[in-house]
């Protein structure tokens, strides 16, 4: 495992020729990066886990007239893209709307404010200037406020005018480490105001490499005939609003979990949403690890501990980030993590296999004797007060993830993401 201090991975941003905007964007490549940053320093989005992530998938682009450089976290679990706009917080990168001639606040009587914000957890309101005011809430009960606005986003140097985003002037984090890293967040879920919805892309895909090699992100239709056949699982949709069901998340149906070849002895009802909507399974690039509801997590924890009893030494009475309580003392000289049992997440029509070093995470600064402490990279949603299964991006490494919006499905295929990048003509480099 790589000891997390500060590591950058580079992704690539690919855009199809079919675009709804007047700029007629061509197929382009933009640099993206995956940042490994100190724990507790990632911008958090609405309805996110209170867990402090330490990895973010980011894209650098320009916004406004004249263009201002911004860095945005790519988050499939969020709808509204936002930028920090409060210039008084000089420790963080910000977007200055007063320096952009193309910046336009959204009027609170517009359909954007009255209709397209209907999926926000807190309804939009009017401020004293008759501008659309948004309050974004967090799972830990903190919040952030600002106005909805539109401006020109430059994608690969091509302008996309009228892109709606949040110009936020308060909240999100009190951690100055976060403020030094990113300007905001790019919401990529199925909501009407998400970046991918506004751009009109029929699908997008990404492939995240291991922590020292770059990966690829594609927007739009690209010929991937060389890729191994994707296994598709349908997106779950409901028509009736339920209190604990996020209708614009990328929700799939988890059907079971295996450790090696042993299926956990749980009824399928454990994985299904109940009458309140609690228990949905969301694929979320804004969350690092994977979180399971209590019964499934306990069964996985017990079976993984049992199958590794002759390989790993349990480190008791330690809970990482409040939700990951199966931890081990792992000598620097071993064991070989390739001998660990594979954990497989079984979906309708598809399977995600987690193996090797993706199963354990080295806890920063935790040393017992001469042994670093590693924890299983699955956590207990119940300990966080989250009523859902959340599939994080750590377990999506070296998996081609296709989000097909037209056909309402997600495709998965095991692949080496560095080689996939080479096939796409993206120069991927190993970092030191």
C-alpha positions, 0 to 999 in steps of 0.5 A, a space after each residue: 500500500 502507498 503511504 498517503 501523503 500527497 500523490 497526484 494521478 492524471 486522468 483524461 477528459 474525452 468529449 464526443 462530437 455530438 453536443 447540444 450547445 452552440 459551440 459545437 465541441 469536437 472530440 477533445 482531451 483535457 487533463 484531469 487528476 486524482 488527488 490524494 490529499 490529507 485526511 479531512 481535506 476534501 470538499 464535501 457535497 450535499 448529502 455526503 457521508 460525514 466520513 472524511 475522504 482523502 482522495 478526490 477525482 478532479 478536473 481543471 478547467 476555466 470559467 467566466 469571461 475572461 476565463 478564470 482557472 478552477 479545479 473541481 471534484 467530479 462527484 457522481 453523487 451530487 447534482 449541483 456543481 458549485 464554486 467557492 465565490 467568497 473572496 474574503 477567504 483568501 486561503 482557498 482558490 475562488 471564482 470571482 463573479 465580479 471579474 466575469 462579464 458573462 456571469 449571470 445570477 439566476 432570478 428566483 422566479 425563473 423555471 431554473 429556480 422554481 422547477 429544476 431545484 425540486 430535487 434539492 434537499 432544501 427548497 431554493 428561496 429568494 434573497 433580498 435581490 430576487 436571486 435564487 438562493 440555495 442551501 446545501 445540507 450535509 449528512 453531518 448537519 452542516 450546510 453551505 449557502 449561495 446563489 445559483 448563477 450561470 456563466 461560460 464554462 470552457 471545455 477543452 478551450 471551447 465555450 459552453 455558455 449559460 452553464 448553471 452552477 452554485 456560487 457559494 459564499 459560506 460553509 463546506 468546510 472549516 479545514 484550510 487544507 481543503 481550501 488550498 486544494 479545489 475551487 469547487 465540485 462538479 455534480 454528475 448525477 442524474 439531476 436536471 442541473 448536473 453537469 452531465 445533464 446540462 451538457 446533454 451527454 448520452 453517457 460517460 465513462 471512467 477508468 481509475 488506475 491504481 494509486 501511482 498511475 493515471 486513468 481516463 474519463 470519457 464524456 459522450 459516445 466513443 468507439 470502445 470496440 477494443 474493450 472487453 464486453 461490458 456487463 450491464 446492471 440496470 439503474 433502479 428508478 421509482 416514481 413515488 418520492 420516498 423519504 430515504 431514497 435519492 431518486 437522482 442517484 445512480 442506484 443499482 440493485 445489490 443482490 449478494 456478496 461473496 468472500 472467495 467463493 462463499 456467498 454470505 448467508 443473507 436473504 436478498 431482502 437485506 439488500 433491497 430498499 424498504 418502504 421508506 426507500 432506505 437501503 438503496 445501493 448508490 455508485 458514488 465517485 465522491 466517496 472513497 470507500 464502500 459502505 454497507 448497511 449493518 447486517 451485510 457489513 457484519 456478515 462480511 466482516 466476520 467472514 473476511 476475518 475468518 478466511 484471513 485468520 491465518 494470514 493477518 493479525 487483527 488489531 482490536 479495539 480500533 475504528 478508522 473514520 468511525 465506520 471501519 472496525 476490522 483492522 490489522 497489524 500488517 508487517 512492512 515485509 508482508 503478507 503478500 496481499 494477493 493471497 487475500 480472499 476476493 470480495 465480490 459485489 453481485 448486482 443484477 447482471 454484473 459483478 464487481 470483484 475487489 482483490 489485493 491491495 484494494 481490500 486493505 487501506 493503510 491508516 495514516 500515522 498508525 504504527 503499532 510496534 513496527 507494524 503499520 495498521 491497515 483496515 478493511 476498505 468496507 465500512 458500516 453505514 449504520 455507524 455513520 447514520 447513512 441509510 444506504 449502501 454506497 459503492 466508493 471509487 476505491 473499489 472501482 479501480 481498474 474497472 471500466 465504469 460506464 454510466 449509460 444515461 440513455 438506456 438507464 444502466 451502468 456497465 462494468 468490465 475489469 480492465 487495466 486502466 493504464 492500458 485503456 488510456 494508451 488505447 485511447 491515445 492518452 499518455 499515461 505516466 507513473 508518478 514518483 
